Amino acid sequence: MPMNSARVRQDLQDGSGQFSDRAESPAPELRPAHAYKHDLNTYLAEVYGQEIRDTADILRSISETKAKYVRLGKSGLYVSVPILVFEEEEALPILEAAYDRGVNTWNTANVYSNGVSEEIIGKIPREKLVILTKCFNWVGDSPGSKSWIYRHKYGESKDFANQGGLSRKAIFSAVGSSLKRMDIEYIDLLQIRRFDPNVPIEETLEALHDLVKAGKVRYIGASSMWEEREMNKFCKETGVGLIPWAPLCRWHLARPPSPTELSPRSLQEKKMRLVLYPGHSESDRVIIGRGWTMSVVALAWINKRVLSPIVGCNSIERIDDTLAARGKELTEEDEKYLAEPYVTRDIQGHY
């Protein structure tokens, strides 16, 4: 008897804010063939009616999908283009909208809002998602604590010793806590978030290997490890998939320069001279005038060079703007025009 696959969309929310697995329009349950006795025509009508409904659900899902999917390097894992990153609890409606449009690969880290970001994922149907998270930094006891800034001091505390870095104990502890927060059995892609010079690399790699063999992690990766200008070519030649974070640089590349239109996080980073405050020069004001938004131009440039960019969106409009880059390609003349005024910048973000 055909399977009831009317539960194609599991991304509906109920009143509690949890995602529900209610079907959009439940199909009638088929009776066993013997219940129809000699009424074969009725039985065939219900069977093929079910198949038509199943096919309609699949075609609807395909038509609603605005993202595309690519293999992550030489692995068998497919990720969406783009990959979505988020931190705040208010992101739940945005996650729903992203999933509706086909963005099924979500990137987080145990340190984002000190675990709150991972807790949000626990509200989503698991098997329809590709979940990425990271470990290395110390996770504070409250969402507002700045553990990522004071991480070295955290390691001097009796409460946080061995809770950061890439020792076997720290990695196993981080993964166990992440799985608990997300209420899932495994992580699709675990990335170590920085290199730890205080731990033998053999210890780190063996711990990651053991997590894969134990079924708690499917794939492993690394984030912000070395200088990308040297690393990108190596990754491409060896089949390591590149999924760069912040390709729009906190959306600075998606709007004209304006020092008054910065997010709270960008303002904080500007004040502290930390990650990703790029500043603006006259060369940054040049953009192709061809009817594309600035973000589409920037993403078209990066999509040609990597597998999938990791993009943060704080509104549904930004999700749509990001997905609008699908199928957009810059010509050789376009790229030459964009690259000509480029001024090399100092390295930022590796600390």
N, C-alpha and C positions, 0 to 999 in steps of 0.2 A: 504494500500500500504506500502511495507517495507520502513523503515526510511533510509535515505542516511547517512550512518555512515562512509563515506570515510575520514572524518576529524578526524581520529584517532590520527595523529601526529600534534600537534599544537606547536611544538618546533622548527620550522624552523625560521631562521632569515632573515630579508630583509636588504637592504642596509643601513638603518638608525640605525641598531643595535637593533631594536625592534623585539620581537618574533612575528611571523605572524601566523594566523590561516588558511593559505592556505593549501588545501589538497595536499597530495603528488601526487595523480593521481585521479582527480575528476571523479566520476562515472557519466555516462549519466543519465539525469533525465528521470524517467519513465513517459510515457503518461498515462492518465487515461484509465481504461479498456475499456470504450465505444469507445475510439478513434481507437481501433483495429478492431472494427466491428466483422467480423466473423473469423478473423485471430487469433484464440486462441493459436495456436502453437507459433507464434511470441511473443505474450504477455507472455506466460509461460516461454519462453526462456529468455526474458529480466528480468522477475521477479527473476528466479532462478540464472541468471547471476549476478544480484545484490546481492543476498544472498551469492553467492560464493565469490564475491569481499569483502563483509563485513566479512565473515569468514576468508579470507586470511589476511585481515588487523588485525584482532584480534590475529590470530596465529603468525603473524609477531611481533606484540607488545609483546606477551608472550615470544617468542624466543629471543628478544632483551633485555629482562629484566634480569639483572644480580643480582639485589638486591632481598631480601625477605621482607615480611611485617609481623609485629607482632602487637598484641593489646597492647595499652599503659595501663598497669596495668589492673584494672577491668573495665576500660571504654570501649566504643565501637569504639574508634578511633584507626585506624591502621597507623603505621608509618613505614618508610623504615629502613632497616638495611644495611648500617649505615645512620645516619642523618648528613647532610652536613652543615658546618658553614663557613661563608665567611664575608669579610669586604669591600674589595676594588672594585672599578668600573671595574677594569680589569678582575674581576671574571666572567663576563657574558659568555665568551666561555666555561669556566669550568663548569658553571651551566648548560649550554646546553648539554655538554658531560655527566654530571652526570644524568640529566633527561633522556637522550637517553638510559642510562644503568639501569634506574629504580629507581634512588635515587630521590624520589619525596617529601622528607621531609627536609625542609630547616630551619635552626636555625639562628636567627639574634638577634639584640638588638638595642634599640633606641640610645644607646651610641656608637655603632660600627661606627667609622668614623663620629661620630656626625650626624647620620641620613642617610648618603650616602648609607650604606648597605641596609636599608629599601627601599630607592628609587629604587635600582636595581630590587628588587622583583616586583615592579610595572610594569615591562616590560614583565612579564611572565603570560601566561594564568592561571587564578586563580584556577579554579575548579580541575585542575590536580595536584595541590600541597597541601601539608600540611605545613602551615606556623607557625613557632614558633618565638615569640619575647619576649622581657623582658622589665621591667621597674624598676626603683629605682634611678639610677644615673642621675646626671644632664647632659643635652645635650648641648654642646657648640655651638656657632654660626658659626663655620667653621670646616671643616673636620679635620684640623690639631691640634685643641685645645685639650689639655690634661685634659678634664673635669673629667675623671675617676680618675685621680691622685689627683686633687685639689677639689674634690667634696664638701668637708666640707667648703672650702672657697667660693665656688660658692653660697652656701646657705646664705652667708652674703651679697650678692649683691642685689641691688634693682631690677635688671633685672631677677634674678634667684631664688629669694625666692619663696617657694612653688612649684618649678619646679623639685624637687627631693625628695626622700624619699617615704614613703608609706601612706601618708595622702589621704583622699578621693579626695581632690582637685588635688594632684599631680598625683595620679593614673589615674583619669579621663582625665586630661590634657595629660598625656603621651600616653594613648591609642588613644585619638583623634588625636594627632600628628602622631602617627605611622600609623593609618588608612589612613590619608591624604597622608603621604609620600609614602606608598605602593599602594595607589589608590585602596583599597579594602574595602569591607563592613564589614568584620569580621576577627578576628584572631582565628586560630584553637587552639593554646595553648599559653596562656599568663603566663609567669613566673615572679614572683617577685624576683628580683636579690639582695639578702641579706635580713636580718631581720632588721626592723627599731625599735629600742628600745624606740624611742621618740614618737611613735604613738600607741594608744591602739590597741591591736590586733583585737578587735571587729570592730573597724573602718575600718581597712584594709580588713578584711574578708567580711564585709558587702559591701564594695565598689566592691570587686571582684565578689561577688554574684550578685549584681545589674547589672554589665556589662554582665554577662552570661544571666540573665533574659532579658536584653535589646537586646540581639542578637549580641552584638559587640564582644563577646568572646565566644568560644565554650567550652573550657576546661581551667582549671587553674593549675598552678604548682609553684614550688619554686626552685631557683638555689643557691647553695653555702650558705645554711642556717645554718647547724650545722655540727658537726664533723661526717664525713661519717662512721667512724668505729663504731659509736654507732647508726647511723641512718639507715644504709642499711638493717639490720635485721628487724627493725620496718616497713620499707616500704614494704618489701617482705611479711611480715605477714599481713599487712593491705591492700594489693593490690595496692599500689602506685608504678607506673612504674618508674624504674631507667634508666635515659638517661645521663650518665656522660659525661662531656665535657673534652677535651684534654686527651683522654685515651692513646695517644702516646706521650704525654708530649712534644708538639711542635716538634714531630718527633724525639726526642732524643732516643726513644725506637725503632726506625725504621732504625737506622744506627749505625755503630761502633762509640765509643766516639771520638770526634774531636772538640777541642775548637775553631778551625778556621772555622768551617762550621755551623755558627749560623745565623739565620735570623736577620734582623734589629731589630725586636721586641724582640727576645731572647737576643740579645746583650744589648738592653736597660734594660731589666728585670734583666739581670746578673749584670749590673752596679749598678742598684738601689736596688738590692737584693729583688726584688718583686716576683710576682707570677711565679711559675713553672720553675725556673732555678734549676734543680735537682743536678747538679754536677755529677761526675762519680766516682765510686770506682771499685776495681778489680772484685767485685761480679757482677757488671753490665755488664761485658764482657762475661759472660757465656751465651751461646745460644744453642738451640737444632740444631744439624747438620743433618737435615732430608730433605733438599731441599726446605724448606720454607724460605721466606724472614723474616727478623726480625719483620717487621710490621705485617705479618700474624700470627706469633707466639704470639705477644702481643695482637692482636685483638681476636685470638682464645681463649686466656685466659680470656679476659674481656667479650666476647660475652656469655660465659657460666654463667656469674654472673649478667648480666644486660639485659635489653630489647634491647637497641640499643645505641651504643656509638655515641657521637657527634664528628665528625672528620673534621678538616680543611685540605683542599687540594689546593695547589697552582699550580697544573699541572694535566693534564689528566692522566699521568702515575701514579700519586699517587692515583687517583680515582680507576684505574684498580687494583693497588696493594691493596687498601683497600677492594675492592669487592672480591679479591681473597681469602679472609678469609671465605667466605661463604662455609659452609659444612665442614670446617676444625675443628677437635676436638682433644684436647690434651688428652693423656691417663693419668691414675692415676700416672704412673711412670714418665711421662713427667712433670706433675705439681709438683711432689715431687722434681724432679731434678731442676726445676726452683726456687722453693721456698726455697730450702735448704740453699743457700748462702745469702738469703735476709737479709738486715740490716734495722731495723726500722728507719724511718726518722722523723724529726720534722714536725709538721703540717705547711703547707704553703697555702697561698691563701685566708685565712679568715681574712679580714681586714675591 
